[in-house]
Amino acid sequence: MTTHAMFHHRARGFTLIEMMVVVALDAILGAIAVPGFRDLSLNQRLASSASEFLAALSLARTEAIKRSQSVTLTPRNQDWSNGWEVATSVEGNREVLRTFDALRAGVAVDGLGNGFDKSLSYDANGYSRGKTAGFGAGCLTFKAETGRRSSIVLAPSGRPKLCDPDTKGDCGNGVCGSGG
């Protein structure tokens, strides 16, 4: 067989019909995958928001113990959805230690729980205090547009716990703050 005969075979490639079938299958698979990816993304935003809130609680508690003074965690503009700040006040001078960003799109504060009554303080010993003189146990729940929720429950000792209020027994009896 000559060299010319070896290279004279039929050219291989895709036909227009084959290419259209591949594009149609790709569009169908994309339409199925996009909603699932959106839910995954929203649930990740929820987990991130809950983790940031836990970080703020830990910072406030650590700073209160370290400075031997009260440190307060408050929502920005009276709404936890707008973010929150960790601050201390000495002789009337307020010092913001750290500001946390607003909740990302698709995540909001759920009405479940008391939302720490819009503020939370740690005393010099690291115990949580509410607006009243007593210990400040409570909880705050974030909810994604997917319906999934994540709660932060605070014990009177000041120790925060992340839990799923939709799982019976995780936050008490499936209700944020009841026995959690």
Contact map, one row per residue, 1 for C-alpha under 8 A:
111011000000000000000000000000000000000000000000000000000000000000000000000000000000000000000000000000000000000000000000000000000000000000000000000000000000000000000000000000000000
111111000000000000000000000000000000000000000000000000000000000000000000000000000000000000000000000000000000000000000000000000000000000000000000000000000000000000000000000000000000
111111100000000000000000000000000000000000000000000000000000000000000000000000000000000000000000000000000000000000000000000000000000000000000000000000000000000000000000000000000000
011111110000000000000000000000000000000000000000000000000000000000000000000000000000000000000000000000000000000000000000000000000000000000000000000000000000000000000000000000000000
111111111000000000000000000000000000000000000000000000000000000000000000000000000000000000000000000000000000000000000000000000000000000000000000000000000000000000000000000000000000
111111111000000000000000000000000000000000000000000000000000000000000000000000000000000000000000000000000000000000000000000000000000000000000000000000000000000000000000000000000000
001111111000000000000000000000000000000000000000000000000000000000000000000000000000000000000000000000000000000000000000000000000000000000000000000000000000000000000000000000000000
000111111100000000000000000000000000000000000000000000000000000000000000000000000000000000000000000000000000000000000000000000000000000000000000000000000000000000000000000000000000
000011111110000000000000000000000000000000000000000000000000000000000000000000000000000000000000000000000000000000000000000000000000000000000000000000000000000000000000000000000000
000000011111000000000000000000000000000000000000000000000000000000000000000000000000000000000000000000000000000000000000000000000000000000000000000000000000000000000000000000000000
000000001111100000000000000000000000000000000000000000000000000000000000000000000000000000000000000000000000000000000000000000000000000000000000000000000000000000000000000000000000
000000000111110000000000000000000000000000000000000000000000000000000000000000000000000000000000000000000000000000000000000000000000000000000000000000000000000000000000000000000000
000000000011111000000000000000000000000000000000000000000000000000000000000000000000000000000000000000000000000000000000000000000000000000000000000000000000000000000000000000000000
000000000001111101100000000000000000000000000000000000000000000000000000000000000000000000000000000000000000000000000000000000000000000000000000000000000000000000000000000000000000
000000000000111111100000000000000000000000000000000000000000000000000000000000000000000000000000000000000000000000000000000000000000000000000000000000000000000000000000000000000000
000000000000011111110000000000000000000000000000000000000000000000000000000000000000000000000000000000000000000000000000000000000000000000000000000000000000000000000000000000000000
000000000000001111111000000000000000000000000000000000000000000000000000000000000000000000000000000000000000000000000000000000000000000000000000000000000000000000000000000000000000
000000000000011111111100000000000000000000000000000000000000000000000000000000000000000000000000000000000000000000000000000000000000000000000000000000000000000000000000000000000000
000000000000011111111110000000000000000000000000000000000000000000000000000000000000000000000000000000000000000000000000000000000000000000000000000000000000000000000000000000000000
000000000000000111111111000000000000000000000000000000000000000000000000000000000000000000000000000000000000000000000000000000000000000000000000000000000000000000000000000000000000
000000000000000011111111100000000000000000000000000000000000000000000000000000000000000000000000000000000000000000000000000000000000000000000000000000000000000000000000000000000000
000000000000000001111111110000000000000000000000000000000000000000000000000000000000000000000000000000000000000000000000000000000000000000000000000000000000000000000000000000000000
000000000000000000111111111000000000000000000000000000000000000000000000000000000000000000000000000000000000000000000000000000000000000000000000000000000000000000000000000000000000
000000000000000000011111111100000000000000000000000000000000000000000000000000000000000000000000000000000000000000000000000000000000000000000000000000000000000000000000000000000000
000000000000000000001111111110000000000000000000000000000000000000000000000000000000000000000000000000000000000000000000000000000000000000000000000000000000000000000000000000000000
000000000000000000000111111111000000000000000000000000000000000000000000000000000000000000000000000000000000000000000000000000000000000000000000000000000000000000000000000000000000
000000000000000000000011111111100000000000000000000000000000000000000000000000000000000000000000000000000000000000000000000000000000000000000000000000000000000000000000000000000000
000000000000000000000001111111110000000000000000000000000000000000000000000000000000000000000000000000000000000000000000000000000000000000000000000000000000000000000000000000000000
000000000000000000000000111111111000000000000000000000000000000000000000000000000000000000000000000000000000000000000000000000000000000000000000000000000000000000000000000000000000
000000000000000000000000011111111100000000000000000000000000000000000000000000000000000000000000000000000000000000000000000000000000000000000000000000000000000000000000000000000000
000000000000000000000000001111111110000000000000000000000000000000000000000000000000000000000000000000000000000000000000000000000000000000000000000000000000000000000000000000000000
000000000000000000000000000111111111000000000000000000000000000000000000000000000000000000000000000000000000000000000000000000000000000000000000000000000000000000000000000000000000
000000000000000000000000000011111111100000000000000000000000000000000000000000000000000000000000000000000000000000000000000000000000000000000000000000000000000000000000000000000000
000000000000000000000000000001111111110000000000000000000000000000000000000000000000000000000000000000000000000000000000000000000000000000000000000000000000000000000000000000000000
000000000000000000000000000000111111111000000000000000000000000000000000000000000000000000000000000000000000000000000000000000000000000000000000000000000000000000000000000000000000
000000000000000000000000000000011111111100000000000000000000000000000000000000000000000000000000000000000000000000000000000000000000000000000000000000000000000000000000000000000000
000000000000000000000000000000001111111110000000000000000000000000000000000000000000000000000000000000000000000000000000000000000000000000000000000000000000000000000000000000000000
000000000000000000000000000000000111111111000000000000000000000000000000000000000000000000000000000000000000000000000000000000000000000000000000000000000000000000000000000000000000
000000000000000000000000000000000011111111100000000000000000000000000000000000000000000000000000000000000000000000000000000000000000000000000000010000000000000000000000000000000000
000000000000000000000000000000000001111111110000000000000000000000000000000000000000000000000000000000000000000000000000000000000000000000000000000000000000000000000000000000000000
000000000000000000000000000000000000111111111000000000000000000000000000000000000000000000000000000000000000000000000000000000000000000000000000000000000000000000000000000000000000
000000000000000000000000000000000000011111111100000000000000000000000000000000000000000000000000000000000110000000000000000000000000000000000001110000000000000000000000000000000000
000000000000000000000000000000000000001111111110000000000000000000000000000000000000000000000000000000000000000000000000000000000000000000000001010100000000000000000000000000000000
000000000000000000000000000000000000000111111111000000000000000000000000000000000000000000000000000000000000000000000000000000000000000000000000000000000000000000000000000000000000
000000000000000000000000000000000000000011111111100000000000000000000000000000000000000000000000000000010110000000000000000000000000000000000001000000000000000000000000000000000000
000000000000000000000000000000000000000001111111110000000000000000000000000000000000000000000000000000000010000000000000000000000000000000000111000011000000000000000000000000000000
000000000000000000000000000000000000000000111111111000000000000000000000000000000000000000000000000000000000000000000000000000000000000000000000000001000000000000000000000000000000
000000000000000000000000000000000000000000011111111100000000000000000000000000000000000000000000000000000000000000000000000000000000000000000000000000000000000000000000000000000000
000000000000000000000000000000000000000000001111111110000000000000000000000000000000000000000000000000110000000000000000000000000000000000000100000000000000000000000000000000000000
000000000000000000000000000000000000000000000111111111000000000000000000000000000000000000000000000000000000000000000000000000000000000000000100000001110000000001000000000000000000
000000000000000000000000000000000000000000000011111111100000000000000000000000000000000000000000000000000000000000000000000000000000000000000000000000000000000000000000000000000000
000000000000000000000000000000000000000000000001111111110000000000000000000000000000000000000000000100000000000000000000000000000000000000000000000000000000000000000000000000000000
000000000000000000000000000000000000000000000000111111111000000000000000000000000000000000000000000000000000000000000000000000000000000000000000000000000000000000000000000000000000
000000000000000000000000000000000000000000000000011111111100000000000000000000000000000000000000000000000000000000000000000000000000000000000000000000010000000101000000000000000000
000000000000000000000000000000000000000000000000001111111110000000000000000000000000000000000000000000000000000000000000000000000000000000000000000000000000000000000000000000000000
000000000000000000000000000000000000000000000000000111111111000000000000100000000000110000000000000100000000000000000000000000000000000000000000000000000000000000000000000000000000
000000000000000000000000000000000000000000000000000011111111100000000000100000000000000000000000000000000000000000000000000000000000000000000000000000000000000100000000000000000000
000000000000000000000000000000000000000000000000000001111111110000000000000000000000000000000000000000000000000000000000000000000000000000000000000000000000000000000000000000000000
000000000000000000000000000000000000000000000000000000111111111000000000000000000000010000000000000000000000000000000000000000000000000000000000000000000000000000000000000000000000
000000000000000000000000000000000000000000000000000000011111111100000011100000000000011000000000000000000000000000000000110000000000000000000000000000000000000000000000000000000000
000000000000000000000000000000000000000000000000000000001111111110000010000000000000000000000000000000000000000000000000010001100000000000000000000000000000010000000000000000000000
000000000000000000000000000000000000000000000000000000000111111111000000000000000000000000000000000000000000000000000000000001000000000000000000000000000000000000000000000000000000
000000000000000000000000000000000000000000000000000000000011111111110010000000000000000000000000000000000000000000000000000000000000000000000000000000000000000000000000000000000000
000000000000000000000000000000000000000000000000000000000001111111111110000000000000000000000000000000000000000000000000011111000000000000000000000000000000000000000000000000000000
000000000000000000000000000000000000000000000000000000000000111111111000000000000000000000000000000000000000000000000000001111000000000000000000000000000000000000000000000000000000
000000000000000000000000000000000000000000000000000000000000011111110000000000000000000000000000000000000000000000000000000100000000000000000000000000000000000000000000000000000000
000000000000000000000000000000000000000000000000000000000000001111111000000000000000000000000000000000000000000000000000000100000000000000000000000000000000000000000000000000000000
000000000000000000000000000000000000000000000000000000000000001111111100000000000000000000000000000000000000000000000000001110000000000000000000000000000000000000000000000000000000
000000000000000000000000000000000000000000000000000000000000000110111110000000000000000100000000000000000000000000000000001100000000000000000000000000000000000000000000000000000000
000000000000000000000000000000000000000000000000000000000000000100011111000000000000000110000000000000000000000000000000111100000000000000000000000000000000000000000000000000000000
000000000000000000000000000000000000000000000000000000000001101100001111100000000000011110000000000000000000000000000000111000000000000000000000000000000000000000000000000000000000
000000000000000000000000000000000000000000000000000000000001000000000111110000000000111100000000000000000000000000000011110000000000000000000000000000000000000000000000000000000000
000000000000000000000000000000000000000000000000000000011001000000000011111000000001111000000000000000000000000000000011100000000000000000000000000000000000000000000000000000000000
000000000000000000000000000000000000000000000000000000000000000000000001111101010001110000000000000000000000000000000111000000000000000000000000000000000000000000000000000000000000
000000000000000000000000000000000000000000000000000000000000000000000000111111111111100000000000000000000000000000000110000000000000000000000000000000000000000000000000000000000000
000000000000000000000000000000000000000000000000000000000000000000000000011111110111100000000000000000000000000000000000000000000000000000000000000000000000000000000000000000000000
000000000000000000000000000000000000000000000000000000000000000000000000001111100100000000000000000000000000000000000000000000000000000000000000000000000000000000000000000000000000
000000000000000000000000000000000000000000000000000000000000000000000000011111110000000000000000000000000000000000000100000000000000000000000000000000000000000000000000000000000000
000000000000000000000000000000000000000000000000000000000000000000000000001111111110000000000000000000000000000000000100000000000000000000000000000000000000000000000000000000000000
000000000000000000000000000000000000000000000000000000000000000000000000011101111111000000000000000001000000100000000100000000000000000000000000000000000000000000000000000000000000
000000000000000000000000000000000000000000000000000000000000000000000000001000111110000000000000000001100001100000000000000000000000000000000000000000000000000000000000000000000000
000000000000000000000000000000000000000000000000000000000000000000000000001110111111000000000000000011100000000000000000000000000000000000000000000000000000000000000000000000000000
000000000000000000000000000000000000000000000000000000000000000000000000001100111111100000000000001111100000000000000000000000000000000000000000000000000000000000000000000000000000
000000000000000000000000000000000000000000000000000000000000000000000000111100010111110000000000001111000000000000000000000000000000000000000000000000000000000000000000000000000000
000000000000000000000000000000000000000000000000000000010000000000000001111100000011111000000001111100000000000000000000000000000000000000000000000000000000000000000000000000000000
000000000000000000000000000000000000000000000000000000010011000000000011110000000001111100000001111000000000000000000000000000000000000000000000000000000000000000000000000000000000
000000000000000000000000000000000000000000000000000000000001000000000011100000000000111110000111110000000000000000000000000000000000000000000000000000000000000000000000000000000000
000000000000000000000000000000000000000000000000000000000000000000001111000000000000011111000111100000000000000000000000000000000000000000000000000000000000000000000000000000000000
000000000000000000000000000000000000000000000000000000000000000000000110000000000000001111111110000000000000000000000000000000000000000000000000000000000000000000000000000000000000
000000000000000000000000000000000000000000000000000000000000000000000000000000000000000111111100000000000000000000000000000000000000000000000000000000000000000000000000000000000000
000000000000000000000000000000000000000000000000000000000000000000000000000000000000000011111000000000000000000000000000000000000000000000000000000000000000000000000000000000000000
000000000000000000000000000000000000000000000000000000000000000000000000000000000000000011111100000000000000000000000000000000000000000000000000000000000000000000000000000000000000
000000000000000000000000000000000000000000000000000000000000000000000000000000000000000011111110000000000000000000000000000000000000000000000000000000000000000000000000000000000000
000000000000000000000000000000000000000000000000000000000000000000000000000000000000001111011111000000000000000000000000000000000000000000000000000000000000000000000000000000000000
000000000000000000000000000000000000000000000000000000000000000000000000000000000000001110001111100000000000000000000000000000000000000000000000000000000000000000000000000000000000
000000000000000000000000000000000000000000000000000000000000000000000000000000000000111100000111111000000000000000000000000000000000000000000000000000000000000000000000000000000000
000000000000000000000000000000000000000000000000000000000000000000000000000000000000111100000011111000000000000000000000000000000000000000000000000000000000000000000000000000000000
000000000000000000000000000000000000000000000000000000000000000000000000000000000000111000000001111100000000000000000000000000000000000000000000000000000000000000000000000000000000
000000000000000000000000000000000000000000000000000000000000000000000000000000000011110000000001111110000000000000000000000000000000000000000000000000000000000000000000000000000000
000000000000000000000000000000000000000000000000000100010000000000000000000000000011100000000000011111000000000000000000000000000000000000000000000000000000000000000000000000000000
000000000000000000000000000000000000000000000000000000000000000000000000000000000111000000000000001111100000000000000000000000000000000000000000000000000000000000000000000000000000
000000000000000000000000000000000000000000000000000000000000000000000000000000011111000000000000000111110000000000000000000000000000000000000000000000000000000000000000000000000000
000000000000000000000000000000000000000000000000100000000000000000000000000000001110000000000000000011111011000000000000000000000000000000000000000000000000000000000000000000000000
000000000000000000000000000000000000000000001000100000000000000000000000000000000000000000000000000001111110000000000000000000000000000000000000000000000000000000000000000000000000
000000000000000000000000000000000000000000000000000000000000000000000000000000000000000000000000000000111110000000000000000000000000000000000000000000000000000000000000000000000000
000000000000000000000000000000000000000001001000000000000000000000000000000000000000000000000000000000011111000000000000000000000000000000000001100000000000000000000000000000000000
000000000000000000000000000000000000000001001100000000000000000000000000000000000000000000000000000000111111100000000000000000000000000000000111100000000000000000000000000000000000
000000000000000000000000000000000000000000000000000000000000000000000000000000001000000000000000000000100111110000000000000000000000000000000111000000000000000000000000000000000000
000000000000000000000000000000000000000000000000000000000000000000000000000000011000000000000000000000000011111000000000000000000000000000011110000000000000000000000000000000000000
000000000000000000000000000000000000000000000000000000000000000000000000000000000000000000000000000000000001111110000000000000000000000000011110000010000000000000000000000000000000
000000000000000000000000000000000000000000000000000000000000000000000000000000000000000000000000000000000000111111000000000000000000000000001000000000000000000000000000000000000000
000000000000000000000000000000000000000000000000000000000000000000000000000000000000000000000000000000000000011111100000000000000000000000011000000000000000000000000000000000110000
000000000000000000000000000000000000000000000000000000000000000000000000000000000000000000000000000000000000011111100000000000000000000001111000000000000000000000000000000000111000
000000000000000000000000000000000000000000000000000000000000000000000000000000000000000000000000000000000000001111111000000000000000000001110000000000000000000000000000000000000000
000000000000000000000000000000000000000000000000000000000000000000000000000000000000000000000000000000000000000111111100000000000000000001111000000000000000000000000000000000000000
000000000000000000000000000000000000000000000000000000000000000000000000000000000000000000000000000000000000000001111111000000000100000111110000000000000000000000000000000000000000
000000000000000000000000000000000000000000000000000000000000000000000000000000000000000000000000000000000000000001111111000000000110000000000000000000000000000000000000000000000000
000000000000000000000000000000000000000000000000000000000000000000000000011001110000000000000000000000000000000000111111000000000000000000000000000000000000000000000000000000000000
000000000000000000000000000000000000000000000000000000000000000000000001111000000000000000000000000000000000000000011111100000000110000000000000000000000000000000000000000000000000
000000000000000000000000000000000000000000000000000000000000000000000001110000000000000000000000000000000000000000011111110000011110000100000000000000000000000000000000000000000000
000000000000000000000000000000000000000000000000000000000001000000000111100000000000000000000000000000000000000000000011111000011100000100000000000000000000000000000000000000000000
000000000000000000000000000000000000000000000000000000000001100100000111000000000000000000000000000000000000000000000001111111111000000000000000000000000000010000000000000000000000
000000000000000000000000000000000000000000000000000000000000000110011110000000000000000000000000000000000000000000000000111111111000000000000000000000000000000000000000000000000000
000000000000000000000000000000000000000000000000000000000000000111111100000000000000000000000000000000000000000000000000011111100000000000000000000000000000000000000000000000000000
000000000000000000000000000000000000000000000000000000000000000110010000000000000000000000000000000000000000000000000000011111100000000000000000000000000000000000000000000000000000
000000000000000000000000000000000000000000000000000000000000110110000000000000000000000000000000000000000000000000000000011111110000000000000000000000000000110000000000000000000000
000000000000000000000000000000000000000000000000000000000000100000000000000000000000000000000000000000000000000000000000011111111000001000000000000000000001110000000000000000000000
000000000000000000000000000000000000000000000000000000000000000000000000000000000000000000000000000000000000000000000001111001111100001110000000000000000111110000000000000000000000
000000000000000000000000000000000000000000000000000000000000000000000000000000000000000000000000000000000000000000000001111000111111111110000000000000000001000000000000000000000000
000000000000000000000000000000000000000000000000000000000000000000000000000000000000000000000000000000000000000000011011100000011111111110000000000000000000000000000000000000000000
000000000000000000000000000000000000000000000000000000000000000000000000000000000000000000000000000000000000000000001011000000001111100100000000000000000000000000000000000000000000
000000000000000000000000000000000000000000000000000000000000000000000000000000000000000000000000000000000000000000000000000000001111111100000000000000000000000000000000000000000000
000000000000000000000000000000000000000000000000000000000000000000000000000000000000000000000000000000000000000000000000000000001111111000000000000000000000000000000000000000000000
000000000000000000000000000000000000000000000000000000000000000000000000000000000000000000000000000000000000000000000000000000001101111100000000000000000000000000000000000000000000
000000000000000000000000000000000000000000000000000000000000000000000000000000000000000000000000000000000000000000000000000000111101111110000000000000000001100000000000000000000000
000000000000000000000000000000000000000000000000000000000000000000000000000000000000000000000000000000000000000000010001100000011111011111000000000000000111010000000000000000000000
000000000000000000000000000000000000000000000000000000000000000000000000000000000000000000000000000000000000000000010000000000011100001111100000000000001111010000000000000000000000
000000000000000000000000000000000000000000000000000000000000000000000000000000000000000000000000000000000000000011110000000000000000000111110000000000001110000000000000000000001000
000000000000000000000000000000000000000000000000000000000000000000000000000000000000000000000000000000000000000011110000000000000000000011111000000000111100000000000000000000011000
000000000000000000000000000000000000000000000000000000000000000000000000000000000000000000000000000000000000110111110000000000000000000001111100000000111000000000000000000000010000
000000000000000000000000000000000000000000000000000000000000000000000000000000000000000000000000000000000000111110100000000000000000000000111110000011110000000000000000000000010000
000000000000000000000000000000000000000000000100110000000000000000000000000000000000000000000000000000000011110000000000000000000000000000011111000011100000000000000000000000000000
000000000000000000000000000000000000000000000100000000000000000000000000000000000000000000000000000000000011110000000000000000000000000000001111101111000000000000000000000000000000
000000000000000000000000000000000000000001101100000000000000000000000000000000000000000000000000000000000111000000000000000000000000000000000111111110000000000000000000000000000000
000000000000000000000000000000000000000001000000000000000000000000000000000000000000000000000000000000000110000000000000000000000000000000000011111100000000000000000000000000000000
000000000000000000000000000000000000001001100000000000000000000000000000000000000000000000000000000000000000000000000000000000000000000000000001111100000000000000000000000000000000
000000000000000000000000000000000000000000000000000000000000000000000000000000000000000000000000000000000000000000000000000000000000000000000011111110000000000000000000000000000000
000000000000000000000000000000000000000000100000000000000000000000000000000000000000000000000000000000000000000000000000000000000000000000000011111111000000000000000000000000000000
000000000000000000000000000000000000000000000100000000000000000000000000000000000000000000000000000000000000010000000000000000000000000000001111001111100000000000011100000000000000
000000000000000000000000000000000000000000000110010000000000000000000000000000000000000000000000000000000000000000000000000000000000000000001110000111110000000001111000000000000000
000000000000000000000000000000000000000000000000010000000000000000000000000000000000000000000000000000000000000000000000000000000000000000111100000011111000000001111000001000010000
000000000000000000000000000000000000000000000000010001000000000000000000000000000000000000000000000000000000000000000000000000000000000000111000000001111100000111100000000000000000
000000000000000000000000000000000000000000000000000000000000000000000000000000000000000000000000000000000000000000000000000000000000000011110000000000111110000111100000001000011001
000000000000000000000000000000000000000000000000000000000000000000000000000000000000000000000000000000000000000000000000000000010000000111100000000000011111111110000000000000000000
000000000000000000000000000000000000000000000000000000000000000000000000000000000000000000000000000000000000000000000000000000010000000111000000000000001111111110000000000000000001
000000000000000000000000000000000000000000000000000000000000000000000000000000000000000000000000000000000000000000000000000000111000001110000000000000000111111000000000000000000000
000000000000000000000000000000000000000000000000000000000000000000000000000000000000000000000000000000000000000000000000000001110000001000000000000000000111111000000000000000000000
000000000000000000000000000000000000000000000000000000000000100000000000000000000000000000000000000000000000000000000000010001110000000110000000000000000111111100000000000000000000
000000000000000000000000000000000000000000000000000000000000000000000000000000000000000000000000000000000000000000000000000000000000000000000000000000000111111110000000000000000000
000000000000000000000000000000000000000000000000000001001000000000000000000000000000000000000000000000000000000000000000000000000000000000000000000000011110011111000000000000000000
000000000000000000000000000000000000000000000000000000000000000000000000000000000000000000000000000000000000000000000000000000000000000000000000000000011110001111100000000000000000
000000000000000000000000000000000000000000000000010001000000000000000000000000000000000000000000000000000000000000000000000000000000000000000000000001111000000111110000000000000000
000000000000000000000000000000000000000000000000000000000000000000000000000000000000000000000000000000000000000000000000000000000000000000000000000001111000000011111000011000000000
000000000000000000000000000000000000000000000000000000000000000000000000000000000000000000000000000000000000000000000000000000000000000000000000000011100000000001111110011001000000
000000000000000000000000000000000000000000000000000000000000000000000000000000000000000000000000000000000000000000000000000000000000000000000000000011100000000000111111011001110000
000000000000000000000000000000000000000000000000000000000000000000000000000000000000000000000000000000000000000000000000000000000000000000000000000010000000000000011111000001100000
000000000000000000000000000000000000000000000000000000000000000000000000000000000000000000000000000000000000000000000000000000000000000000000000000000000000000000011111111001000000
000000000000000000000000000000000000000000000000000000000000000000000000000000000000000000000000000000000000000000000000000000000000000000000000000000000000000000001111111111000000
000000000000000000000000000000000000000000000000000000000000000000000000000000000000000000000000000000000000000000000000000000000000000000000000000000000000000000000011111111000000
000000000000000000000000000000000000000000000000000000000000000000000000000000000000000000000000000000000000000000000000000000000000000000000000000000000000000000111011111111000001
000000000000000000000000000000000000000000000000000000000000000000000000000000000000000000000000000000000000000000000000000000000000000000000000000000101000000000111011111111111111
000000000000000000000000000000000000000000000000000000000000000000000000000000000000000000000000000000000000000000000000000000000000000000000000000000000000000000000001111111111111
000000000000000000000000000000000000000000000000000000000000000000000000000000000000000000000000000000000000000000000000000000000000000000000000000000000000000000000001111111100110
000000000000000000000000000000000000000000000000000000000000000000000000000000000000000000000000000000000000000000000000000000000000000000000000000000000000000000011111111111110100
000000000000000000000000000000000000000000000000000000000000000000000000000000000000000000000000000000000000000110000000000000000000000000000000000000000000000000001100001111111100
000000000000000000000000000000000000000000000000000000000000000000000000000000000000000000000000000000000000000110000000000000000000000000111000000000101000000000001000001101111101
000000000000000000000000000000000000000000000000000000000000000000000000000000000000000000000000000000000000000010000000000000000000000001100000000000001000000000000000001100111111
000000000000000000000000000000000000000000000000000000000000000000000000000000000000000000000000000000000000000000000000000000000000000000000000000000000000000000000000001111111111
000000000000000000000000000000000000000000000000000000000000000000000000000000000000000000000000000000000000000000000000000000000000000000000000000000000000000000000000001110001111
000000000000000000000000000000000000000000000000000000000000000000000000000000000000000000000000000000000000000000000000000000000000000000000000000000001010000000000000011100011111
